[in-house]
């Protein structure tokens, strides 16, 4: 339940392979603006000391923000 600042986030538009690389802020948030419309997308998150996670997001519509919650587990747990 605690935010993880400085985590690496990669958002990949699967049909085109277009990628956006971001870093989470102090509150564990990221903002991936300017993504291609449609989808699907793969959101990959990695941080030191945690298992990397990937999650698929369906489709994005213009002008609509989408919040996702991704939980990372400590390595070895």
N, C-alpha and C positions, 0 to 999 in steps of 0.2 A: 503493500500500500503506500510506500514512500516514493516520491518522485526521484528520477535518476537524471541529474543534470549532466550534460556532455555526452550523452549517448549518440551514436551514429545512426542516422535514419536514411535509408535509401528507398525511394518510391519509384517503381518501375511500371511504365505503361506496357502491358504485355504484348499487344499487337505490334507496336512499333519498336519496343526496346528502349524508348526514351527514358532517361533516368534523372531524378533530382536527388542530390545528396545534401543532407541537412544535419544539424546538431541540435539536440534538445536544450532548452534554456534552463535557468535555475529552478523553474517550477516543473521541469520534466516535459514541457510542451514543445511542439514544433508546428510550423506553419508552412505548408507546401503550396504556395500560390503559383498560378500560371501553368497548371498541369493540363494535359490534353483532355478534351471532353471524352466521354465514353468510358471504356475500360475493357477488361478488368485491370486492376493494379495489384502489384505485390508490394507490401510495406515490410521492409526488413529492418530490424532494430538490433543493435549490438552495443554492449558496454563492457568495460573491463570488470571481471569478476562475476559476470552473469552469462547464462546460456543465451545465445542468439535466437531470435524469434522471427518468423515470417507469418504474415497474415494477408489473405486476399480480400480485396475490396471490390465489389461489383462495379457499378457504373457511377460516374460523376456527372452532374448536370450543371450548366452554367449558372453562376451566381449563387450557388447553394453551398454553404460550408458544411463539412461533414466531420463530426467528432468521432474518433475511435479510441478505444482504450486498449493498450497492450501491456501485459504484465510480464516482467522478466523474472526468472528464477535464478537464485544464486547458483554458480557452478557447483556441480557435484551433489546437488540436492534433488 
